[in-house]
Amino acid sequence: MDFSVSDEHKGLIDTARRFTKERIIPVAAECDRESRFPMDVFKAAWELGLVNPSVPEEYGGAGLGELENSLITEQLAYGCTGIQTSITANQLALTPIRLAGNDAQKKKYLGLLTSEPIMASYATSEPGAGSDVAGMTTKFKKVGDDFVLNGQKCWITNATYARFYVVFATSDAAQRHKGIGAFIVDRDSEGLKVGKKEDKLGQRASDTAVLHLDDVVVKKENVLAAEGQGFKLAMETFNQTRPDIAAGATGLMQRALDEAVAYAKERKTFGVPIGQHQLVAAMLAEMAIKIEATRLLYMKAGWNLDNGVRDPMTSSIAKAFGADSAMQTAVDAVQVLGGNGYTKEYPVEKLMRDAKVLQIYEGTSQIQRIVIAKQLMSG
Ligand SMILES: Cc1cc2nc3c(=O)[nH]c(=O)nc-3n(C[C@H](O)[C@H](O)[C@H](O)COP(=O)(O)OP(=O)(O)OC[C@H]3O[C@@H](n4cnc5c(N)ncnc54)[C@H](O)[C@@H]3O)c2cc1C
């Protein structure tokens, strides 16, 4: 067992940290206010190799592991989890291609991601099916050699900007998970339309939009998972990407703690800095406990993935603990800053709004507990 950080990891962390300080923090509040994603920041992150880090070298990527991917995510999230979510969302779209794509699909689509600063989206959710992935109704029908997709996907990160989408659909909704397949759908496909952009509580810099599929023809070359294989692929994708949500939660919590400690040293009540009041100090200590524990959890989950240890339970524990901890930590940071914490003069109210969605996307905190409990009950 070795808890040390290698020189390579240090280099990666330093690069991402510097990028966050120079490019994300200065624009975060404005992008939040305007609900605007800073595409120039995405392009700069791509140039630096901070986007799509896990694309294998043979497809033009850096071939880094999930642990390295999450080390980057933690640093970006320190600046703004909205901007970070949109920068790292390509991972969600490229993971099913990495897991299930054939060589031609990997060459084409992973190659696209590494040759140009473009975005891709992952689409399982629908108005009537979020947690209940097997309840999706977006339909695919085989017509000759091709497939025709009809339906609506919603809450799709980066849908407005994506060059292609990994879309999950079913041959027959009544078949539930047995009917689901997955398809790579190009942005310029006839019948594909990006709909309403969501006006969100937090992570407002991240684009989230509806996707309409109206008789969209997908060539057989773009079938990623055949009927009956899509559900398993979606679940395995989440297993691989959930630790990264915990990494984002760690970055957000570290920011909350840094802001709270700085304030607690300056602000005086009853003649002493508030950090000297035990009840305030306890909140700070609790934040540090949650950060350390979440960081270790995402690192273990990432290490598992990189070393071929299949352990969805740790991925879900990391995601659930990290998301719930981030929410509590952000609320406490607002509390430490008192009235100032409740205003937009300080960044902690944004952290509180941003943290909430960590408990919702990529499986809610309740769904993580169901995944964990199922494994416990199945022995
Ligand atoms: C900002 C944002 C970005 C997103 N990005 C994407 C994306 O890129 N791609 C994508 O496909 N989706 C995306 N989503 C969708 C997200 O994954 C879903 O919102 C999430 O899975 C929850 O589904 P739902 O909203 O339908 O809630 P529901 O499933 O309706 O759940 C509502 C509540 O009921 C609880 N609940 C549901 N079932 C159970 C159960 N069996 N036991 C106990 N409690 C239960 C849930 O935990 C939740 O509290 C995004 C969502 C948001 C908000």
The ligand as a MOL file (V3000), in Angstrom:
LIG
                    3D

  0  0  0     0  0            999 V3000
M  V30 BEGIN CTAB
M  V30 COUNTS 53 58 0 0 0
M  V30 BEGIN ATOM
M  V30 1 C -27.5710 19.4140 -14.0030 0
M  V30 2 C -27.9370 18.0310 -14.4450 0
M  V30 3 C -27.1650 17.3860 -15.3950 0
M  V30 4 C -27.5110 16.1160 -15.8520 0
M  V30 5 N -26.7810 15.5280 -16.8570 0
M  V30 6 C -27.2330 14.3730 -17.4110 0
M  V30 7 C -26.5960 13.8310 -18.5760 0
M  V30 8 O -25.6050 14.3710 -19.0800 0
M  V30 9 N -27.1170 12.7110 -19.1220 0
M  V30 10 C -28.2000 12.0760 -18.6000 0
M  V30 11 O -28.6160 11.0580 -19.1450 0
M  V30 12 N -28.8370 12.5730 -17.4930 0
M  V30 13 C -28.3810 13.7040 -16.9010 0
M  V30 14 N -29.0240 14.2150 -15.7950 0
M  V30 15 C -30.1880 13.5360 -15.2560 0
M  V30 16 C -29.9670 12.8930 -13.8970 0
M  V30 17 O -29.1420 11.7660 -14.0410 0
M  V30 18 C -31.3270 12.5720 -13.2770 0
M  V30 19 O -31.9450 13.7960 -12.9570 0
M  V30 20 C -31.2080 11.7070 -12.0480 0
M  V30 21 O -30.8080 10.3990 -12.3900 0
M  V30 22 C -32.5150 11.6380 -11.2520 0
M  V30 23 O -33.5740 11.3060 -12.0740 0
M  V30 24 P -34.9460 12.1630 -12.0110 0
M  V30 25 O -34.5820 13.5820 -12.0930 0
M  V30 26 O -35.8820 11.6060 -13.0060 0
M  V30 27 O -35.5130 11.9010 -10.5680 0
M  V30 28 P -36.4470 10.6860 -10.1480 0
M  V30 29 O -35.8870 9.4210 -10.6410 0
M  V30 30 O -37.8520 11.0130 -10.5060 0
M  V30 31 O -36.2940 10.7430 -8.5720 0
M  V30 32 C -36.9840 11.6930 -7.7670 0
M  V30 33 C -36.6450 11.4010 -6.3170 0
M  V30 34 O -37.0890 10.0680 -5.9800 0
M  V30 35 C -35.9960 9.3030 -5.4930 0
M  V30 36 N -36.1460 7.9260 -5.9560 0
M  V30 37 C -36.3940 7.4830 -7.2150 0
M  V30 38 N -36.4690 6.1430 -7.2470 0
M  V30 39 C -36.2170 5.7080 -5.9850 0
M  V30 40 C -36.1400 4.4340 -5.3680 0
M  V30 41 N -36.2690 3.3090 -6.0630 0
M  V30 42 N -35.9130 4.3930 -4.0410 0
M  V30 43 C -35.7250 5.5360 -3.3190 0
M  V30 44 N -35.7680 6.7600 -3.8520 0
M  V30 45 C -36.0170 6.8620 -5.1720 0
M  V30 46 C -34.7570 9.9560 -6.0840 0
M  V30 47 O -33.5910 9.6700 -5.3040 0
M  V30 48 C -35.1420 11.4220 -6.0330 0
M  V30 49 O -34.9200 11.9190 -4.7470 0
M  V30 50 C -28.6470 15.4690 -15.2960 0
M  V30 51 C -29.4120 16.1120 -14.3160 0
M  V30 52 C -29.0860 17.3740 -13.8930 0
M  V30 53 C -29.9540 18.0470 -12.8750 0
M  V30 END ATOM
M  V30 BEGIN BOND
M  V30 1 1 1 2
M  V30 2 1 2 3
M  V30 3 2 2 52
M  V30 4 2 3 4
M  V30 5 1 4 5
M  V30 6 1 4 50
M  V30 7 2 5 6
M  V30 8 1 6 7
M  V30 9 1 6 13
M  V30 10 2 7 8
M  V30 11 1 7 9
M  V30 12 1 9 10
M  V30 13 2 10 11
M  V30 14 1 10 12
M  V30 15 2 12 13
M  V30 16 1 13 14
M  V30 17 1 14 15
M  V30 18 1 14 50
M  V30 19 1 15 16
M  V30 20 1 16 17
M  V30 21 1 16 18
M  V30 22 1 18 19
M  V30 23 1 18 20
M  V30 24 1 20 21
M  V30 25 1 20 22
M  V30 26 1 22 23
M  V30 27 1 23 24
M  V30 28 2 24 25
M  V30 29 1 24 26
M  V30 30 1 24 27
M  V30 31 1 27 28
M  V30 32 2 28 29
M  V30 33 1 28 30
M  V30 34 1 28 31
M  V30 35 1 31 32
M  V30 36 1 32 33
M  V30 37 1 33 34
M  V30 38 1 33 48
M  V30 39 1 34 35
M  V30 40 1 35 36
M  V30 41 1 35 46
M  V30 42 1 36 37
M  V30 43 1 36 45
M  V30 44 2 37 38
M  V30 45 1 38 39
M  V30 46 1 39 40
M  V30 47 2 39 45
M  V30 48 1 40 41
M  V30 49 2 40 42
M  V30 50 1 42 43
M  V30 51 2 43 44
M  V30 52 1 44 45
M  V30 53 1 46 47
M  V30 54 1 46 48
M  V30 55 1 48 49
M  V30 56 2 50 51
M  V30 57 1 51 52
M  V30 58 1 52 53
M  V30 END BOND
M  V30 END CTAB
M  END
